[in-house]
Amino acid sequence: MFGMAAVEAQACGKPVVASRHGGLPEVISEQSGLFFRTGDAGSLAEQLSFLLENAEFYRSLAAVARENATRFAWARIVDQLEDIYSQS
């Protein structure tokens, strides 16, 4: 479902390393994760290594990741849906 696993990981305070494929760029921000070139295992390995070797950067992404995930909280979605329905 559009990157739900990425949202769940961020909700747990985990930065996500993903490709810019499908719905992933919609749920991961530049401040909450890293992107690698689609289909490029070397690029994925580089991003993972960078993240693992830079603890402070990891922590900064993790803090934003948790906040970013709140955009997809059910209570927030319900509020947005109510706003849309009330405008019709």
Secondary structure as GFF3:
##gff-version 3
##sequence-region A 1 88
A	DSSP	alpha_helix	4	11	.	.	.	ID=ss1
A	DSSP	beta_strand	16	19	.	.	.	ID=ss2
A	DSSP	alpha_helix	24	27	.	.	.	ID=ss3
A	DSSP	beta_strand	33	36	.	.	.	ID=ss4
A	DSSP	alpha_helix	41	53	.	.	.	ID=ss5
A	DSSP	alpha_helix	55	69	.	.	.	ID=ss6
A	DSSP	three_ten_helix	70	72	.	.	.	ID=ss7
A	DSSP	alpha_helix	74	87	.	.	.	ID=ss8
###
